[in-house]
Structure formats: C-alpha cells, structure tokens
Amino acid sequence: MMIIEDLGYDSELEKYRKELKLDSFDIGRVILEHKDRYVIKTKNTEYDAELIGSLRFTAESKYDLPAVGDWVAISEYDDNKALIHAVYPRHSILERKAVGKLSETQIIATNIDFALIIQSVNRDFNINRLERYLTICYDSKIEPIVVLSKIDLIEKSELEKILEKISKRIKNISIIALSNDSHIGLDKIKSKLTKGKTYCLLGSSGVGKSTLINNLVGKELMTTGGISNSIDRGKHITTHRELIVTDNGILIDNPGMREVGIADSTGGLEKTFETIVELSKDCKFKDCTHTTEIDCAVLEAVSRGEIDADAYENYFKMEKEKEHFESSVAEKRKKDKDFGKMIKHFKKTRKSNKY
C-alpha cells in the first residue's frame, strides 16, 4: 500500500499544511497538466481536478498556478473529481526561456531532486546543448545525471571518444552509458534512484526517454515510437509532461525539447563554467567582457589551451542570451509600470472631471 511519503511528501510540506490550516483538505501531487485541467495523485486514488475560482482569478502569474510536480490542497466533489484550493511551496522549479517569447519562461516541472539528461550517442549528442541542460539544472539546484543512450548503435571506440570529450569540458558529473535494447547501464541508473525522490527526464525527441521509463518500471507504461529510417532515431511520442510513481522513485517524462533557452541563469552558468568564472577574477579589469581586453585571464587561458575554445564560445553565447533575456524582462516591467501609471492618471482625471 502506498504512503504519501512515496510521492515525495516531507515534514516541511506538513509544517506548511498545519501553519496555513489546510488540514481540512486532502493533499495530492500534480501528475498531469493539460490547459486548465489537472490529474492529481493521492496515496489512495487519482482525481481529475480544476482550480477554484478565487485561485484562478487572483493568480498574478503562471508561478501561482499548479504545474507538474506541485503539491496541492484538494477537496473531492464527485467521484474521482476534485477542486484545487492551494498550491504548496516548491523546493525547486526547473524552467527554460519560453520558445519564441523574449521575456517569458516556461516551467518544465517543479519539486525535482535530480535530472536525467539523456542524449543518444548516434545522432543527438551535442556537448554545447548538454552544457545548456546542466545550466538550467544547476540554476534550479537540481543534481544532473548524464545518460548517453543507444550505445549499441556505435563502436566502443566512438563511445570512448565521446566520454573523453565530456571529461575535458565538464567536471564532477555522473555519466551513465545506456542501451535500452540490451539493458546495459540500466542497473546503474536504478542504483541512482531513491524512493520518494523525483527525477525529471530531459532530452530531445527520440533519445529513448519513454523507453527508459518502461524499462525502469518493467512494463509498457509509456507509448514509444519505432525507429525512423530517414533520421535513424526514435520517433517523437510524448506530447505532455507526466509524473510516474515507481517503487524506486518518481519519474517525470517530458516532451522532447528542440531549444534549451537560457533565462535568468547566473548561478547555473557560474556552476557549469566554473573554471571560466574563477579565472575571470584574475582579469585586469573588473568589468572585463572576455572578448578583446588586454590582460584578460580568460582569453589568455583559451590561447594556452587551458580552456576549451568551444566551451568558451558556448559560455559567451549563453551569457549573451541571459543578458538579452534580463534586458527584455526589464523593458517589459518598465512598459507595464508606465501603462499602470497611465491608467492611474486616467482614472484620477476622470474622477476630477466629474466634480
């Protein structure tokens, strides 16, 4: 029989529940989100749920609304139907810059403990994108685990070259080589899983995320596609985020991401590119941009080969993205503030004209 702790519930959440007097409500976790509808899992059952009106209308941003991984206070009003009254505090929010939107972010999932970053070695492997995934994980204080899938499709020597490439650019990271077909590496992944902890699977379409979940669970729980002959990789199937509770941990499957946009990720960049950040402290100028300045410690390290040139270029590109996002957010806030002042002035003028 499942207990609430198997879903990730802990003493901090219970403390919040008592402090805000939410004891009269049941507690559950969002396992599926689709537009304004949610599927909530409790220790006993699953509910189709919707927000109460006041929660919907008082929400100032998407951060006030439930996302996959959230804990919520609910009340049942019909068979397997419930109302969501409150969202509990989150200990982590995994997010990226929203695709096609300058100053907005997209929540991937919440209350994540670990991220399984999956890249297939035959076609999908891209170390620049891997550093992007690491950055959004580090920025959210989520521990990443790199999974190199489909190792049965390349020679052992090719795999060794990829591992060497990663070790040169990325330090102190867990890497597991996996074949979903032969199950090589599956036990290593299982050994990383802990009951009650939450793991989010990240990666492009067709790298084997859903197949990995099926192998970890031991049954065909997630729908998977065959191999496309034209691109030699699995076909995209997952269309939404979904939380799956297993005996060894909680897994969140995630649609394949073509873009991993960088938002306000200062902490994540500093962790991913720790060597560059540390060296920048030795630059002659405090406001050094590490591009053309004299006595730039970072550029000197690149020229000596101490910092990988590709890593430097990726860092610089992501830093620019972060700065662009921050300036877009600041501009949007200014516009919103100016608009608010205009409305306030209009109301004041209208009121004075009445008398």
FENJOUR-V741785 format. One line per field, one symbol per residue. burial: + if it has 9 or more other C-alpha atoms within 8 Angstrom, else -. A space follows every 50 residues. Layout:
burial->???
This chain:
burial->---+-++++---++-+++---+----+++++++---+++++++--+++++ ++--++--+-----++++++++++++---++++++-++---+++++++-- -++-+-++++++++++++++++-+-----+++++++++++-+++++++++ +--+----+------+---------+++++--++++--++--+-++++++ +++++++++++++++--------+---+----++++++-+++++++-+++ +++++++--++++-+--+++++++-++-++--++---+-+-----+++++ ++----++--++-++--++-+++-++-++--+------------------ -----
